[in-house]
Amino acid sequence: MSLDRFLRVGETITLGTHTFTADEIIAFGRQFDPQPFHTDAEAARDSVFGRLCASGWHTCAMWMRYNLIGIERDAFGPWEGPGEKPEFGPSPGFSNLKWLRPVYEGDTITFTRAVTGHRPLASRPGWHLVSLSAAAHGTDGEPVMSFENGVLMKAG
Amino acid sequence: MTDKKWAFEELEPGVTIPFGEKKVGADEIIAFAQQFDAQPMHLDEEAGKASILGGLSASGWHSCAIFMRMLYDALLVNSTSQGSPGITEARWKRPVIAGDTLTGSTTVLERRALKSRPGIGLVTFRHLVTNQRGETVMEMENPIMFRMRDAGGAA
């Protein structure tokens, strides 16, 4: 089925890799999550985390950045029709978000995504709900974050 | 011991803590989107109006980050918080449109002492973010760890 091939259902796609700098961790922390371990390297040493680390929301937002970069590149397969190429819309939310390990300054994180399924929405003809699994892992391959997400898609 | 207002002991089921107000401007919506979620409906007024969301709308991740700051200012800054393992569920119920003023509250659903970490308890909250019309824009269920005021005590 062309939607399955387009969405690459079941495949884990590598979206990109990012090294979190102290400056960007602190900038995000000051604006949105000014707990000392996200804003101050000295104070972080005395905290439960032991070192400056990114807000969990910063890791999520960075996943989104690389998700879009991946979509532009090749994270979806070719569209073989019929009809117009599908377009993505808003997301109704996410679940099971786990911040499994801190992302420390200097950590290099790889972001991934796998579409797990899709179904037409009875309430919105022409729209589908696409389900996906998002994740991030460090250079040792250990996961630092994961969540399940849905996104609306106009197709068919 | 702690001089913080909110430790595990105070966070009993049913306790509700109101958030302050936060007006969300077009500039900050666009700045966040340029960095993290560069889709047309988050970057451009006209594209936003033409979209299913009906206006220049904040990235859902931006809404989460704004919520985080509201939770920090209302609770975490004056608490024994030890961080959170994650979010059980979050729903983006309505778009946050440029010019909206957000507020909301958080309510303790349940709590328990952690056997694995003596002196620390896990408190599960239901967070609610609303707009100036009283509509729910976001709902979230989220456990957060807090140190106990009296490390020898139990829930």
Interface residues (C-beta under 8 A of the other chain):
Chain A: F28 Q31 F32 D33 P34 Q35 F37 V48 F49 S55 G56 W57 C60 A61 M62 M64 R65 L68 G89 P90 S91 P92 G93 F94 S95 N96 L97 K98 W99 F147 L152
Chain B: F32 Q35 F36 D37 A38 Q39 M41 S51 I52 L53 S57 S59 G60 W61 H62 C64 A65 I66 M68 R69 Y72 L76 V77 S81 Q82 G83 S84 P85 G86 I87 T88 E89 A90 R91 W92 P95
